[in-house]
């Protein structure tokens, strides 16, 4: 399970790195746009994507930290080997 989680993390990091590279290309294209309205839209778009990628970066760092500091934790924060913690809570009445 841990190996699968680590592979998933590597894939997510590769995707995040590729998205960051694309964002830099987007930012580089803004200077070539003459229409101020279009340039403003591109700026807002780049800002939103930048915030999303920053959020993803923080989330990835938190997941890595949790895996390093709590080796028994599996994906989703459940302890492996304890079926009581893996069961969904009963629906509210």
N, C-alpha and C positions, 0 to 999 in steps of 0.2 A: 504494500500500500504506500509506503514511504517513497519507494523508487518511482511509482507512478505519479505521486504528487510532485516529486522533484523534476520529472520529465515535463509535467504540465507547467511548472514554474519556468523551466527553461524556454518552453514554447511561448509562454506569455511574455517573457522578457525579450525574446527575439521579435515578437510582434510589436511590443512597445518601442523597441529601438528603431524598427522600420517606420513606425508611425512618427516618431520624433524626426527622423530624416526627411520624411515627406512634409512635415510641418515646416522645417527649415526651407525646403524648396518653395513651399507656398509663400513664406515670408519674403523670399528672394524675388518672387514674381511681382510683388506689390509695386515695386518701384517702376516697373515697366508699364503700368496701367495709367493712362492719361485721364480717364473719367474719374473725378473725385468721388462720385457716389459709389461707383464700382470699387474703387480703392478702399473706401470706408467699409463697405460690405466685406471685402477680403480681410481687412484688419480685424473686424469683429469676429469673423469666422476663425481666423488664426488665434485670436485671444481665447475664444471658447475651446478650441481644440487644445491649446496650451494648458488651460485649466484642467481639462479632462485628463490629459497625459500626466500632469503633476499629481492629480488625484490617484491615477493608476499607479504611479511611481510610489506614492506613500503607501498605498494598499499592498503593493508587492513587498516593500520593505517591512511592513508589519507582518505579513505572512512569513517571510524569511526569518524574521526575529522570533516569531512564535514557534516555528519548526526547530530553530536552533536552541531556544531556551526551554522548550517542552517537547523532547523527542518522542514522547508517547502520544502526542496529539496527532490526530489524523485530520483530513480535510473537514471543514465545518466545525472544528473545535471539539469534537467528541473524542473521548478517550477510547482507544481501541481495546477490545477485550472485555468491555463492560456493557453487556446487552441492555441493562436498564437505562443507561444514558443514551443509547442509540435508538430507543423507541420514541416515537412521536407522542407528545402529550395527548391525553384524551380530549375530544372536542368539548367546548363549553356547553353547559345545559341551558 
